[in-house]
Amino acid sequence: MYSKKMAFTDFERHVFERLTEVEEGLSELRGVTWPVCQGIIDKDTGPFQNMKDKRRFFRFLDLEEIKRLLKRKARFMGMYPDVAVEELRQVRVEVPRGV
């Protein structure tokens, strides 16, 4: 552990600012595209059929982002909000390895 305050160079500050911008853009793009694309898939298969793929997609997202995406997908599909809550519950379940 360092007790000193970390000082960044101009280059490091620039890189961190750009990374933040890229992450924000990616989040915005994900918020527009994933609900529609996943909604189209779920209309054919049902919202609870491809949980393994959803878990893989969501593995690096925080809980609030996952909730936001599932709610948008439910709205796009014209589903009751309770379906998104149940889908979130199932997505968050840890599955034993090898299953």
C-alpha positions, 0 to 999 in steps of 0.5 A: 500500500502506498501512502503517497498520493499518486501523480499521473503524467499528462499522457496517463491522464489523457489515456484514462480520460479516453478510456472513460469516454470509450466505456461510456460510449460502449455502455450507451451502445449496449443499452440501445442494441442489446435489448433489441437484439436479445428481444428478437432472440427471446421472442423465438426461444423465450426469455429463460432459454439461453441463460448461459449466454446471458450470464456470459454477456453480463459477467463483467457488468455491474448489477445496475447495468444488468437491471437496466438492460433487462428492463429495456428488453422487457419494455421492447418485448411488451412483457410485464416488468416481473418477467425482467425481475425473474430473469435477473434472478435466474441470470444471477444464479451461480451454476456449478462448473461442468453443468 
